[in-house]
Amino acid sequence: MPKKRKGIVQIRFEILEYLYYNSQPQPRTHVWRKATTLSYDDFIKHLEGLIEKELVLDKNGDLQISKKGRDTYDKLSQVLFTIL
C-alpha cells in the first residue's frame, strides 16, 4: 500500500507540536529533522507560513513557538481529540 501524503494542516501541526513540547529555541535544521520527513525546501515553505501567521518566531535561525502558536496548538489538539 502506498504511503499517504500528509496535508498542510498535519505538517504544520507537527511542527507546532514539536516546538510546543521543546519550548527552548531550537535550531532550524534540528526542527526540520525531528518534526518532519519533508525535504528542506518543503519544510521552509511550511515554516514561512507559520512565521507569517506569527505562530512561530525565528530568532537568527533558532525557532520557538509564539504565544499565539501555543494557543493555536492547544485549540487544534482539543478539536482533534474530539473528532478522533
C-alpha positions in Angstrom: 0.0 0.0 0.0 1.5 3.4 -1.0 2.3 5.8 1.8 -0.3 8.5 2.2 0.9 12.1 1.8 0.4 14.4 4.7 -1.8 17.5 4.3 -0.7 21.1 5.1 -2.6 21.1 8.4 -1.0 17.9 9.6 2.5 19.1 8.6 2.1 22.4 10.3 0.5 20.9 13.3 3.5 18.5 13.7 6.0 21.4 13.5 3.9 23.4 16.1 3.7 20.2 18.3 7.5 19.7 18.3 8.1 23.4 19.2 5.3 23.2 21.8 7.0 20.4 23.7 10.5 21.7 23.1 9.9 25.3 24.3 13.6 26.4 24.3 14.8 28.0 21.0 15.6 25.1 18.6 18.0 25.3 15.6 16.0 25.3 12.3 17.7 22.2 10.9 17.1 20.4 14.2 13.3 21.1 13.9 13.3 20.1 10.3 14.9 16.7 11.1 13.0 15.9 14.3 9.5 17.2 13.4 9.1 16.3 9.7 10.1 13.9 7.0 10.0 16.7 4.4 12.7 17.9 2.1 14.4 21.0 3.5 12.8 23.2 0.8 9.3 22.0 1.6 10.0 22.4 5.3 11.0 26.0 4.7 7.7 26.7 2.8 5.7 25.5 5.7 7.9 27.3 8.2 7.5 30.5 6.4 3.7 30.1 6.6 3.9 29.6 10.3 6.1 32.6 10.8 3.9 34.8 8.6 0.9 33.9 10.7 3.0 34.7 13.8 2.7 31.2 15.2 6.5 30.6 15.2 9.3 33.0 16.0 12.6 32.9 14.1 15.5 34.4 16.0 18.6 34.2 13.8 17.8 30.6 12.7 16.5 29.4 16.1 12.8 28.6 16.2 10.4 29.0 19.0 6.7 28.7 19.3 5.0 32.0 20.0 2.2 32.7 22.5 -0.3 32.7 19.5 1.2 29.4 18.3 0.9 27.9 21.7 -2.8 29.0 21.9 -3.4 27.7 18.4 -1.8 24.3 19.2 -4.0 24.0 22.3 -7.2 24.7 20.3 -6.2 22.3 17.5 -5.3 19.5 19.8 -8.7 19.8 21.6 -10.6 19.7 18.3 -8.6 16.8 17.0 -9.2 14.9 20.3 -12.9 15.3 19.9 -13.1 14.1 16.3 -10.6 11.2 16.6 
